Amino acid sequence: MDTWHALDPAAVADLLTTLRQYRWNWGTAQLPRLTDRLGWTITVTLEGKGAFADTPSPLGGRDVQFTFTDDHLDEITVRVTNRVLPKTGPSQEFMQDTFATLVKAGTDVLGEPTGRILGDNPQVRWRGDDTTISLMNTGVAVSIVWATNDDQDRWDQIRGISP
């Protein structure tokens, strides 16, 4: 049997709290300050397109993906489980259980979600005044996505999603 790992709910709650409280201008020039604050290490940068970072967690590297448009940061995705492949009954059970546990952790610190998307890749969202934090089960990992509300709305329109 494979062994899969997830951040514990307390670590996810701490990360969600930090993301909700952190204020910045979403410019790529500010990225090193953000990654230093969170203890992340940028490992790869694709000029004007994005970057990857490792976290101190044991989830397999490149835990964080940054998506840029020129010098604007569009979205940050933080994997909170390792990649769970191949898809099997037990692996999908792990993903569903982990997602449910982390939704509870998120709800405990951020309140009731402001949006839910059901289906094969469920997600819940907490939309604040300026940013949206989402927790999603992609089927191969559970991830937190953090974006400005404007960027989240634009991504939703591109993806045909309406939470």
VMD Tcl script that builds the backbone (N, CA, C; Angstrom):
set m [mol new atoms 489]
animate dup $m
set s [atomselect $m all]
$s set {name element resname resid chain x y z} {
  {N N MET 1 A 0.841 -1.190 0.000}
  {CA C MET 1 A 0.000 0.000 0.000}
  {C C MET 1 A 0.877 1.241 0.000}
  {N N ASP 2 A 0.470 2.237 -0.775}
  {CA C ASP 2 A 1.189 3.506 -0.826}
  {C C ASP 2 A 0.908 4.315 0.430}
  {N N THR 3 A 1.849 5.194 0.755}
  {CA C THR 3 A 1.654 6.100 1.875}
  {C C THR 3 A 1.526 7.503 1.326}
  {N N TRP 4 A 0.452 8.163 1.689}
  {CA C TRP 4 A 0.213 9.523 1.244}
  {C C TRP 4 A 0.296 10.439 2.451}
  {N N HIS 5 A 0.653 11.694 2.187}
  {CA C HIS 5 A 0.848 12.638 3.273}
  {C C HIS 5 A 0.065 13.918 3.015}
  {N N ALA 6 A -0.365 14.533 4.107}
  {CA C ALA 6 A -1.034 15.825 4.055}
  {C C ALA 6 A -0.526 16.661 5.215}
  {N N LEU 7 A -0.543 17.975 5.034}
  {CA C LEU 7 A -0.256 18.845 6.164}
  {C C LEU 7 A -1.330 18.621 7.215}
  {N N ASP 8 A -0.951 18.740 8.470}
  {CA C ASP 8 A -1.955 18.537 9.511}
  {C C ASP 8 A -2.892 19.745 9.535}
  {N N PRO 9 A -4.124 19.548 10.018}
  {CA C PRO 9 A -5.117 20.631 10.005}
  {C C PRO 9 A -4.644 21.905 10.698}
  {N N ALA 10 A -3.864 21.800 11.761}
  {CA C ALA 10 A -3.380 22.996 12.456}
  {C C ALA 10 A -2.438 23.799 11.562}
  {N N ALA 11 A -1.568 23.122 10.810}
  {CA C ALA 11 A -0.657 23.815 9.894}
  {C C ALA 11 A -1.438 24.493 8.776}
  {N N VAL 12 A -2.470 23.825 8.262}
  {CA C VAL 12 A -3.306 24.422 7.217}
  {C C VAL 12 A -4.065 25.625 7.783}
  {N N ALA 13 A -4.589 25.507 8.989}
  {CA C ALA 13 A -5.294 26.627 9.626}
  {C C ALA 13 A -4.362 27.823 9.795}
  {N N ASP 14 A -3.127 27.577 10.214}
  {CA C ASP 14 A -2.151 28.668 10.356}
  {C C ASP 14 A -1.872 29.328 9.013}
  {N N LEU 15 A -1.694 28.520 7.961}
  {CA C LEU 15 A -1.432 29.071 6.635}
  {C C LEU 15 A -2.617 29.901 6.155}
  {N N LEU 16 A -3.820 29.387 6.308}
  {CA C LEU 16 A -5.017 30.132 5.881}
  {C C LEU 16 A -5.140 31.454 6.627}
  {N N THR 17 A -4.869 31.437 7.921}
  {CA C THR 17 A -4.931 32.665 8.718}
  {C C THR 17 A -3.907 33.679 8.215}
  {N N THR 18 A -2.686 33.226 7.949}
  {CA C THR 18 A -1.643 34.123 7.449}
  {C C THR 18 A -2.030 34.707 6.101}
  {N N LEU 19 A -2.546 33.875 5.198}
  {CA C LEU 19 A -2.944 34.365 3.877}
  {C C LEU 19 A -4.055 35.402 3.991}
  {N N ARG 20 A -5.031 35.153 4.835}
  {CA C ARG 20 A -6.153 36.086 4.981}
  {C C ARG 20 A -5.679 37.440 5.529}
  {N N GLN 21 A -4.685 37.428 6.414}
  {CA C GLN 21 A -4.240 38.663 7.069}
  {C C GLN 21 A -3.175 39.418 6.274}
  {N N TYR 22 A -2.486 38.745 5.354}
  {CA C TYR 22 A -1.353 39.354 4.653}
  {C C TYR 22 A -1.846 40.349 3.614}
  {N N ARG 23 A -1.280 41.534 3.627}
  {CA C ARG 23 A -1.647 42.586 2.664}
  {C C ARG 23 A -0.425 42.945 1.826}
  {N N TRP 24 A -0.613 42.971 0.516}
  {CA C TRP 24 A 0.453 43.371 -0.383}
  {C C TRP 24 A -0.133 43.730 -1.728}
  {N N ASN 25 A 0.704 44.189 -2.668}
  {CA C ASN 25 A 0.182 44.726 -3.928}
  {C C ASN 25 A 0.125 43.723 -5.071}
  {N N TRP 26 A 0.452 42.457 -4.824}
  {CA C TRP 26 A 0.408 41.389 -5.822}
  {C C TRP 26 A 1.345 41.630 -7.007}
  {N N GLY 27 A 2.389 42.442 -6.786}
  {CA C GLY 27 A 3.430 42.626 -7.791}
  {C C GLY 27 A 4.530 41.604 -7.578}
  {N N THR 28 A 5.137 41.154 -8.664}
  {CA C THR 28 A 6.165 40.130 -8.548}
  {C C THR 28 A 7.392 40.636 -7.781}
  {N N ALA 29 A 7.621 41.944 -7.756}
  {CA C ALA 29 A 8.752 42.495 -7.006}
  {C C ALA 29 A 8.606 42.235 -5.509}
  {N N GLN 30 A 7.374 42.082 -5.025}
  {CA C GLN 30 A 7.115 41.833 -3.609}
  {C C GLN 30 A 7.176 40.349 -3.246}
  {N N LEU 31 A 7.316 39.494 -4.238}
  {CA C LEU 31 A 7.283 38.049 -4.001}
  {C C LEU 31 A 8.356 37.561 -3.023}
  {N N PRO 32 A 9.607 38.016 -3.127}
  {CA C PRO 32 A 10.612 37.541 -2.160}
  {C C PRO 32 A 10.232 37.858 -0.705}
  {N N ARG 33 A 9.619 38.996 -0.468}
  {CA C ARG 33 A 9.201 39.339 0.899}
  {C C ARG 33 A 8.124 38.375 1.393}
  {N N LEU 34 A 7.171 38.040 0.516}
  {CA C LEU 34 A 6.120 37.091 0.874}
  {C C LEU 34 A 6.708 35.712 1.157}
  {N N THR 35 A 7.566 35.230 0.262}
  {CA C THR 35 A 8.122 33.883 0.450}
  {C C THR 35 A 8.995 33.817 1.700}
  {N N ASP 36 A 9.734 34.880 1.984}
  {CA C ASP 36 A 10.523 34.908 3.226}
  {C C ASP 36 A 9.609 34.829 4.443}
  {N N ARG 37 A 8.531 35.578 4.416}
  {CA C ARG 37 A 7.590 35.599 5.549}
  {C C ARG 37 A 6.999 34.209 5.795}
  {N N LEU 38 A 6.752 33.461 4.715}
  {CA C LEU 38 A 6.115 32.154 4.826}
  {C C LEU 38 A 7.113 31.000 4.932}
  {N N GLY 39 A 8.404 31.305 4.829}
  {CA C GLY 39 A 9.412 30.247 4.925}
  {C C GLY 39 A 9.526 29.414 3.664}
  {N N TRP 40 A 9.115 29.977 2.526}
  {CA C TRP 40 A 9.185 29.271 1.257}
  {C C TRP 40 A 10.459 29.660 0.522}
  {N N THR 41 A 10.959 28.762 -0.332}
  {CA C THR 41 A 12.171 29.012 -1.109}
  {C C THR 41 A 11.839 28.887 -2.588}
  {N N ILE 42 A 11.996 29.984 -3.326}
  {CA C ILE 42 A 11.752 29.945 -4.774}
  {C C ILE 42 A 12.845 29.102 -5.414}
  {N N THR 43 A 12.436 28.114 -6.204}
  {CA C THR 43 A 13.385 27.194 -6.830}
  {C C THR 43 A 13.498 27.386 -8.337}
  {N N VAL 44 A 12.420 27.853 -8.968}
  {CA C VAL 44 A 12.398 28.051 -10.415}
  {C C VAL 44 A 11.582 29.303 -10.705}
  {N N THR 45 A 12.101 30.154 -11.599}
  {CA C THR 45 A 11.349 31.323 -12.049}
  {C C THR 45 A 11.305 31.319 -13.567}
  {N N LEU 46 A 10.118 31.495 -14.114}
  {CA C LEU 46 A 9.919 31.616 -15.557}
  {C C LEU 46 A 9.509 33.063 -15.791}
  {N N GLU 47 A 10.442 33.886 -16.221}
  {CA C GLU 47 A 10.264 35.336 -16.297}
  {C C GLU 47 A 8.931 35.724 -16.942}
  {N N GLY 48 A 8.132 36.499 -16.205}
  {CA C GLY 48 A 6.863 36.995 -16.708}
  {C C GLY 48 A 5.749 35.969 -16.758}
  {N N LYS 49 A 6.022 34.710 -16.372}
  {CA C LYS 49 A 5.010 33.653 -16.467}
  {C C LYS 49 A 4.702 32.989 -15.138}
  {N N GLY 50 A 5.726 32.782 -14.286}
  {CA C GLY 50 A 5.449 32.122 -13.028}
  {C C GLY 50 A 6.701 31.673 -12.318}
  {N N ALA 51 A 6.485 30.964 -11.224}
  {CA C ALA 51 A 7.593 30.455 -10.426}
  {C C ALA 51 A 7.101 29.281 -9.603}
  {N N PHE 52 A 8.057 28.531 -9.070}
  {CA C PHE 52 A 7.766 27.438 -8.145}
  {C C PHE 52 A 8.590 27.658 -6.892}
  {N N ALA 53 A 8.041 27.190 -5.777}
  {CA C ALA 53 A 8.761 27.284 -4.507}
  {C C ALA 53 A 8.569 26.000 -3.720}
  {N N ASP 54 A 9.547 25.732 -2.879}
  {CA C ASP 54 A 9.444 24.641 -1.918}
  {C C ASP 54 A 9.045 25.226 -0.573}
  {N N THR 55 A 8.345 24.431 0.199}
  {CA C THR 55 A 7.997 24.800 1.566}
  {C C THR 55 A 8.776 23.880 2.500}
  {N N PRO 56 A 8.765 24.167 3.782}
  {CA C PRO 56 A 9.449 23.267 4.718}
  {C C PRO 56 A 8.748 21.910 4.882}
  {N N SER 57 A 7.585 21.727 4.282}
  {CA C SER 57 A 6.830 20.478 4.447}
  {C C SER 57 A 7.472 19.337 3.658}
  {N N PRO 58 A 7.178 18.107 4.040}
  {CA C PRO 58 A 7.765 16.945 3.357}
  {C C PRO 58 A 6.882 16.414 2.218}
  {N N LEU 59 A 6.293 17.292 1.430}
  {CA C LEU 59 A 5.319 16.847 0.440}
  {C C LEU 59 A 5.897 16.607 -0.945}
  {N N GLY 60 A 7.176 16.734 -1.128}
  {CA C GLY 60 A 7.738 16.348 -2.416}
  {C C GLY 60 A 8.282 17.468 -3.261}
  {N N GLY 61 A 8.423 18.668 -2.745}
  {CA C GLY 61 A 9.008 19.769 -3.508}
  {C C GLY 61 A 8.037 20.416 -4.471}
  {N N ARG 62 A 8.415 21.616 -4.884}
  {CA C ARG 62 A 7.565 22.435 -5.758}
  {C C ARG 62 A 6.130 22.465 -5.231}
  {N N ASP 63 A 6.022 22.694 -3.934}
  {CA C ASP 63 A 4.715 22.710 -3.273}
  {C C ASP 63 A 3.896 23.934 -3.647}
  {N N VAL 64 A 4.579 25.004 -4.079}
  {CA C VAL 64 A 3.904 26.267 -4.372}
  {C C VAL 64 A 4.141 26.637 -5.824}
  {N N GLN 65 A 3.053 27.029 -6.486}
  {CA C GLN 65 A 3.150 27.511 -7.867}
  {C C GLN 65 A 2.594 28.926 -7.909}
  {N N PHE 66 A 3.370 29.835 -8.498}
  {CA C PHE 66 A 2.942 31.218 -8.687}
  {C C PHE 66 A 2.667 31.417 -10.166}
  {N N THR 67 A 1.531 32.014 -10.502}
  {CA C THR 67 A 1.192 32.299 -11.895}
  {C C THR 67 A 1.239 33.811 -12.091}
  {N N PHE 68 A 2.059 34.259 -13.059}
  {CA C PHE 68 A 2.240 35.686 -13.335}
  {C C PHE 68 A 1.603 36.047 -14.664}
  {N N THR 69 A 1.252 37.314 -14.782}
  {CA C THR 69 A 1.050 37.967 -16.067}
  {C C THR 69 A 1.969 39.178 -16.021}
  {N N ASP 70 A 3.069 39.099 -16.757}
  {CA C ASP 70 A 4.120 40.105 -16.716}
  {C C ASP 70 A 4.614 40.274 -15.279}
  {N N ASP 71 A 4.399 41.464 -14.664}
  {CA C ASP 71 A 4.895 41.667 -13.299}
  {C C ASP 71 A 3.774 41.655 -12.262}
  {N N HIS 72 A 2.630 41.083 -12.630}
  {CA C HIS 72 A 1.494 40.937 -11.707}
  {C C HIS 72 A 1.314 39.464 -11.354}
  {N N LEU 73 A 1.193 39.196 -10.078}
  {CA C LEU 73 A 0.951 37.832 -9.616}
  {C C LEU 73 A -0.547 37.556 -9.690}
  {N N ASP 74 A -0.942 36.584 -10.512}
  {CA C ASP 74 A -2.358 36.273 -10.716}
  {C C ASP 74 A -2.912 35.361 -9.635}
  {N N GLU 75 A -2.117 34.348 -9.267}
  {CA C GLU 75 A -2.645 33.331 -8.366}
  {C C GLU 75 A -1.486 32.556 -7.753}
  {N N ILE 76 A -1.713 32.100 -6.515}
  {CA C ILE 76 A -0.742 31.269 -5.811}
  {C C ILE 76 A -1.446 29.967 -5.460}
  {N N THR 77 A -0.838 28.851 -5.813}
  {CA C THR 77 A -1.392 27.533 -5.491}
  {C C THR 77 A -0.405 26.814 -4.577}
  {N N VAL 78 A -0.901 26.379 -3.427}
  {CA C VAL 78 A -0.071 25.685 -2.434}
  {C C VAL 78 A -0.621 24.278 -2.261}
  {N N ARG 79 A 0.165 23.284 -2.630}
  {CA C ARG 79 A -0.246 21.901 -2.418}
  {C C ARG 79 A -0.141 21.567 -0.940}
  {N N VAL 80 A -1.203 20.988 -0.370}
  {CA C VAL 80 A -1.197 20.619 1.049}
  {C C VAL 80 A -1.243 19.101 1.233}
  {N N THR 81 A -1.170 18.371 0.130}
  {CA C THR 81 A -0.933 16.922 0.142}
  {C C THR 81 A 0.171 16.653 -0.871}
  {N N ASN 82 A 0.785 15.479 -0.761}
  {CA C ASN 82 A 1.677 15.099 -1.844}
  {C C ASN 82 A 0.804 14.684 -3.033}
  {N N ARG 83 A 1.425 14.474 -4.172}
  {CA C ARG 83 A 0.677 14.022 -5.345}
  {C C ARG 83 A 0.286 12.574 -5.117}
  {N N VAL 84 A -0.987 12.286 -5.321}
  {CA C VAL 84 A -1.526 10.958 -5.017}
  {C C VAL 84 A -1.853 10.266 -6.346}
  {N N LEU 85 A -0.899 9.485 -6.810}
  {CA C LEU 85 A -1.051 8.737 -8.055}
  {C C LEU 85 A -0.532 7.329 -7.823}
  {N N PRO 86 A -1.062 6.341 -8.516}
  {CA C PRO 86 A -2.198 6.405 -9.437}
  {C C PRO 86 A -3.506 6.551 -8.667}
  {N N LYS 87 A -4.540 6.933 -9.410}
  {CA C LYS 87 A -5.863 7.035 -8.809}
  {C C LYS 87 A -6.402 5.624 -8.576}
  {N N THR 88 A -6.647 5.339 -7.317}
  {CA C THR 88 A -7.218 4.042 -6.926}
  {C C THR 88 A -8.325 4.328 -5.923}
  {N N GLY 89 A -9.074 3.335 -5.568}
  {CA C GLY 89 A -10.109 3.510 -4.544}
  {C C GLY 89 A -9.533 4.060 -3.253}
  {N N PRO 90 A -8.475 3.416 -2.704}
  {CA C PRO 90 A -7.898 3.932 -1.457}
  {C C PRO 90 A -7.307 5.342 -1.600}
  {N N SER 91 A -6.687 5.643 -2.739}
  {CA C SER 91 A -6.102 6.980 -2.897}
  {C C SER 91 A -7.194 8.042 -2.969}
  {N N GLN 92 A -8.286 7.724 -3.634}
  {CA C GLN 92 A -9.367 8.694 -3.728}
  {C C GLN 92 A -10.077 8.873 -2.383}
  {N N GLU 93 A -10.152 7.801 -1.613}
  {CA C GLU 93 A -10.708 7.903 -0.255}
  {C C GLU 93 A -9.834 8.822 0.598}
  {N N PHE 94 A -8.503 8.668 0.486}
  {CA C PHE 94 A -7.583 9.554 1.196}
  {C C PHE 94 A -7.825 11.002 0.794}
  {N N MET 95 A -7.962 11.257 -0.506}
  {CA C MET 95 A -8.163 12.620 -0.999}
  {C C MET 95 A -9.469 13.210 -0.460}
  {N N GLN 96 A -10.550 12.435 -0.517}
  {CA C GLN 96 A -11.840 12.932 -0.037}
  {C C GLN 96 A -11.815 13.196 1.465}
  {N N ASP 97 A -11.233 12.272 2.225}
  {CA C ASP 97 A -11.160 12.457 3.676}
  {C C ASP 97 A -10.299 13.665 4.035}
  {N N THR 98 A -9.171 13.803 3.348}
  {CA C THR 98 A -8.273 14.935 3.613}
  {C C THR 98 A -8.963 16.242 3.265}
  {N N PHE 99 A -9.622 16.292 2.125}
  {CA C PHE 99 A -10.330 17.503 1.714}
  {C C PHE 99 A -11.370 17.881 2.776}
  {N N ALA 100 A -12.168 16.919 3.219}
  {CA C ALA 100 A -13.203 17.199 4.221}
  {C C ALA 100 A -12.589 17.705 5.525}
  {N N THR 101 A -11.498 17.089 5.954}
  {CA C THR 101 A -10.829 17.505 7.189}
  {C C THR 101 A -10.299 18.929 7.071}
  {N N LEU 102 A -9.716 19.251 5.919}
  {CA C LEU 102 A -9.136 20.575 5.745}
  {C C LEU 102 A -10.195 21.647 5.506}
  {N N VAL 103 A -11.341 21.272 4.930}
  {CA C VAL 103 A -12.459 22.221 4.829}
  {C C VAL 103 A -12.912 22.605 6.234}
  {N N LYS 104 A -12.988 21.623 7.132}
  {CA C LYS 104 A -13.363 21.920 8.513}
  {C C LYS 104 A -12.344 22.856 9.154}
  {N N ALA 105 A -11.046 22.582 8.950}
  {CA C ALA 105 A -9.999 23.455 9.497}
  {C C ALA 105 A -10.140 24.873 8.947}
  {N N GLY 106 A -10.414 24.988 7.650}
  {CA C GLY 106 A -10.609 26.299 7.038}
  {C C GLY 106 A -11.824 27.013 7.588}
  {N N THR 107 A -12.903 26.271 7.760}
  {CA C THR 107 A -14.135 26.852 8.295}
  {C C THR 107 A -13.923 27.333 9.731}
  {N N ASP 108 A -13.143 26.590 10.487}
  {CA C ASP 108 A -12.866 26.986 11.872}
  {C C ASP 108 A -12.150 28.329 11.957}
  {N N VAL 109 A -11.272 28.644 10.996}
  {CA C VAL 109 A -10.519 29.901 11.069}
  {C C VAL 109 A -11.057 31.009 10.165}
  {N N LEU 110 A -11.726 30.645 9.075}
  {CA C LEU 110 A -12.199 31.662 8.127}
  {C C LEU 110 A -13.717 31.840 8.133}
  {N N GLY 111 A -14.423 30.989 8.850}
  {CA C GLY 111 A -15.879 31.044 8.856}
  {C C GLY 111 A -16.455 30.166 7.764}
  {N N GLU 112 A -17.760 30.216 7.646}
  {CA C GLU 112 A -18.428 29.416 6.614}
  {C C GLU 112 A -17.944 29.826 5.229}
  {N N PRO 113 A -17.709 28.868 4.344}
  {CA C PRO 113 A -17.293 29.214 2.978}
  {C C PRO 113 A -18.344 30.100 2.302}
  {N N THR 114 A -17.861 30.986 1.447}
  {CA C THR 114 A -18.754 31.867 0.698}
  {C C THR 114 A -19.137 31.263 -0.643}
  {N N GLY 115 A -18.497 30.172 -1.027}
  {CA C GLY 115 A -18.824 29.500 -2.274}
  {C C GLY 115 A -18.393 28.049 -2.235}
  {N N ARG 116 A -19.126 27.221 -2.961}
  {CA C ARG 116 A -18.806 25.789 -3.064}
  {C C ARG 116 A -19.009 25.367 -4.510}
  {N N ILE 117 A -18.087 24.539 -4.977}
  {CA C ILE 117 A -18.211 23.945 -6.304}
  {C C ILE 117 A -18.149 22.438 -6.095}
  {N N LEU 118 A -19.184 21.755 -6.512}
  {CA C LEU 118 A -19.273 20.308 -6.347}
  {C C LEU 118 A -18.771 19.618 -7.610}
  {N N GLY 119 A -18.636 18.317 -7.562}
  {CA C GLY 119 A -18.240 17.553 -8.741}
  {C C GLY 119 A -16.976 16.767 -8.500}
  {N N ASP 120 A -16.350 16.354 -9.599}
  {CA C ASP 120 A -15.146 15.530 -9.520}
  {C C ASP 120 A -13.980 16.255 -8.866}
  {N N ASN 121 A -13.935 17.566 -9.004}
  {CA C ASN 121 A -12.877 18.382 -8.416}
  {C C ASN 121 A -13.511 19.450 -7.529}
  {N N PRO 122 A -14.020 19.039 -6.375}
  {CA C PRO 122 A -14.742 19.989 -5.523}
  {C C PRO 122 A -13.813 21.051 -4.937}
  {N N GLN 123 A -14.415 22.180 -4.654}
  {CA C GLN 123 A -13.675 23.235 -3.971}
  {C C GLN 123 A -14.626 24.066 -3.126}
  {N N VAL 124 A -14.057 24.654 -2.106}
  {CA C VAL 124 A -14.780 25.627 -1.292}
  {C C VAL 124 A -13.971 26.916 -1.311}
  {N N ARG 125 A -14.670 28.027 -1.119}
  {CA C ARG 125 A -14.003 29.327 -1.197}
  {C C ARG 125 A -14.412 30.217 -0.041}
  {N N TRP 126 A -13.443 31.043 0.327}
  {CA C TRP 126 A -13.693 32.093 1.296}
  {C C TRP 126 A -13.287 33.396 0.624}
  {N N ARG 127 A -14.291 34.181 0.228}
  {CA C ARG 127 A -14.035 35.443 -0.456}
  {C C ARG 127 A -14.024 36.558 0.587}
  {N N GLY 128 A -12.911 37.274 0.635}
  {CA C GLY 128 A -12.787 38.410 1.537}
  {C C GLY 128 A -12.987 39.707 0.787}
  {N N ASP 129 A -12.625 40.810 1.414}
  {CA C ASP 129 A -12.782 42.123 0.783}
  {C C ASP 129 A -11.924 42.262 -0.472}
  {N N ASP 130 A -10.703 41.695 -0.425}
  {CA C ASP 130 A -9.761 41.875 -1.528}
  {C C ASP 130 A -9.329 40.585 -2.209}
  {N N THR 131 A -9.318 39.478 -1.453}
  {CA C THR 131 A -8.796 38.229 -1.994}
  {C C THR 131 A -9.755 37.075 -1.748}
  {N N THR 132 A -9.573 36.022 -2.535}
  {CA C THR 132 A -10.323 34.782 -2.371}
  {C C THR 132 A -9.332 33.670 -2.077}
  {N N ILE 133 A -9.658 32.882 -1.053}
  {CA C ILE 133 A -8.880 31.697 -0.724}
  {C C ILE 133 A -9.769 30.499 -1.029}
  {N N SER 134 A -9.252 29.569 -1.809}
  {CA C SER 134 A -9.997 28.366 -2.168}
  {C C SER 134 A -9.241 27.143 -1.679}
  {N N LEU 135 A -9.986 26.131 -1.326}
  {CA C LEU 135 A -9.413 24.817 -1.024}
  {C C LEU 135 A -10.022 23.880 -2.048}
  {N N MET 136 A -9.169 23.173 -2.805}
  {CA C MET 136 A -9.689 22.329 -3.872}
  {C C MET 136 A -9.061 20.947 -3.865}
  {N N ASN 137 A -9.864 19.982 -4.271}
  {CA C ASN 137 A -9.419 18.611 -4.466}
  {C C ASN 137 A -9.321 18.405 -5.969}
  {N N THR 138 A -8.101 18.374 -6.486}
  {CA C THR 138 A -7.917 18.245 -7.936}
  {C C THR 138 A -7.969 16.800 -8.409}
  {N N GLY 139 A -8.078 15.870 -7.462}
  {CA C GLY 139 A -8.064 14.457 -7.810}
  {C C GLY 139 A -6.703 13.829 -7.616}
  {N N VAL 140 A -5.635 14.631 -7.764}
  {CA C VAL 140 A -4.290 14.127 -7.524}
  {C C VAL 140 A -3.607 14.858 -6.366}
  {N N ALA 141 A -4.213 15.925 -5.868}
  {CA C ALA 141 A -3.687 16.665 -4.724}
  {C C ALA 141 A -4.786 17.565 -4.178}
  {N N VAL 142 A -4.657 17.893 -2.906}
  {CA C VAL 142 A -5.506 18.930 -2.315}
  {C C VAL 142 A -4.633 20.173 -2.231}
  {N N SER 143 A -5.181 21.291 -2.687}
  {CA C SER 143 A -4.405 22.524 -2.762}
  {C C SER 143 A -5.214 23.707 -2.254}
  {N N ILE 144 A -4.473 24.714 -1.790}
  {CA C ILE 144 A -5.042 26.020 -1.459}
  {C C ILE 144 A -4.686 26.937 -2.612}
  {N N VAL 145 A -5.670 27.709 -3.083}
  {CA C VAL 145 A -5.420 28.700 -4.126}
  {C C VAL 145 A -5.779 30.070 -3.549}
  {N N TRP 146 A -4.884 31.029 -3.739}
  {CA C TRP 146 A -5.056 32.382 -3.207}
  {C C TRP 146 A -4.924 33.353 -4.363}
  {N N ALA 147 A -5.910 34.218 -4.543}
  {CA C ALA 147 A -5.894 35.171 -5.649}
  {C C ALA 147 A -6.653 36.433 -5.243}
  {N N THR 148 A -6.370 37.530 -5.948}
  {CA C THR 148 A -7.203 38.718 -5.743}
  {C C THR 148 A -8.602 38.372 -6.250}
  {N N ASN 149 A -9.596 39.067 -5.744}
  {CA C ASN 149 A -10.963 38.803 -6.197}
  {C C ASN 149 A -11.098 39.043 -7.702}
  {N N ASP 150 A -10.476 40.111 -8.208}
  {CA C ASP 150 A -10.554 40.386 -9.651}
  {C C ASP 150 A -9.947 39.251 -10.465}
  {N N ASP 151 A -8.781 38.753 -10.018}
  {CA C ASP 151 A -8.151 37.657 -10.749}
  {C C ASP 151 A -8.967 36.372 -10.621}
  {N N GLN 152 A -9.525 36.116 -9.436}
  {CA C GLN 152 A -10.360 34.921 -9.266}
  {C C GLN 152 A -11.569 34.976 -10.187}
  {N N ASP 153 A -12.195 36.147 -10.269}
  {CA C ASP 153 A -13.350 36.300 -11.162}
  {C C ASP 153 A -12.964 36.074 -12.623}
  {N N ARG 154 A -11.789 36.601 -13.004}
  {CA C ARG 154 A -11.325 36.418 -14.389}
  {C C ARG 154 A -11.047 34.944 -14.668}
  {N N TRP 155 A -10.361 34.246 -13.731}
  {CA C TRP 155 A -10.088 32.821 -13.909}
  {C C TRP 155 A -11.387 32.025 -13.976}
  {N N ASP 156 A -12.357 32.375 -13.138}
  {CA C ASP 156 A -13.641 31.671 -13.174}
  {C C ASP 156 A -14.319 31.832 -14.524}
  {N N GLN 157 A -14.266 33.038 -15.063}
  {CA C GLN 157 A -14.888 33.282 -16.368}
  {C C GLN 157 A -14.179 32.452 -17.444}
  {N N ILE 158 A -12.853 32.437 -17.418}
  {CA C ILE 158 A -12.080 31.651 -18.401}
  {C C ILE 158 A -12.413 30.173 -18.275}
  {N N ARG 159 A -12.530 29.680 -17.040}
  {CA C ARG 159 A -12.782 28.254 -16.792}
  {C C ARG 159 A -14.263 27.889 -16.855}
  {N N GLY 160 A -15.129 28.883 -17.008}
  {CA C GLY 160 A -16.557 28.610 -17.074}
  {C C GLY 160 A -17.144 28.159 -15.750}
  {N N ILE 161 A -16.600 28.678 -14.638}
  {CA C ILE 161 A -17.031 28.306 -13.309}
  {C C ILE 161 A -17.854 29.429 -12.697}
  {N N SER 162 A -18.920 29.062 -12.022}
  {CA C SER 162 A -19.656 30.066 -11.252}
  {C C SER 162 A -20.048 29.480 -9.900}
  {N N PRO 163 A -19.225 29.804 -8.878}
  {CA C PRO 163 A -19.493 29.238 -7.532}
  {C C PRO 163 A -20.719 29.857 -6.891}
}
mol reanalyze $m
mol bondsrecalc $m
mol representation Tube
mol addrep $m
